[in-house]
Amino acid sequence: MSRSLFPFELKPRPERGGCLTALVAVAMVFYFLAGASILLGLTWRREEVEVPAEVVPFLPYMAAFSLLAAIGMWGIWRWKRWGMYLFAGVVLLTLVIDVGKTHGPLGSPIHVVVLALVLLLIRRCWEFFE
């Protein structure tokens, strides 16, 4: 009986495909940069930058949701189911918040489109997600 050098079994991964690779990579970078720039903007806020007063209370949440979406995209990149669940949860939460407030959207229409595209592109390889 031979023992493997690794305590885990390496499962073969499917080809991610160009569209899914590009979408996840671009979305991961975009969400990280959006969250980081909002956090930096909150930290070093200058008086000459005009931010509508009704948006200011939502800025920490926007930063947190963007960073959580980036972490979800990283999970999808690593073939983890929790990444898809986290990203879907963030999208649905921002959609609920957008519906409940009176001023313009936080961007949830774009998030919903990205979620729909990711779901469309991973439907054939969902069984490979851990």
Secondary structure, DSSP 4 states (H G I P E B T S, - for coil): -PPPSSSS--PPPPP--HHHHHHHHHHHHHHHHHHHHHHHHHHT--TTS---TTTGGGHHHHHHHHHHHHHHHHHHHTT-HHHHHHHHHHHHHHHHHHHHSSS---SHHHHHHHHHHHHHHHGGGGGG--
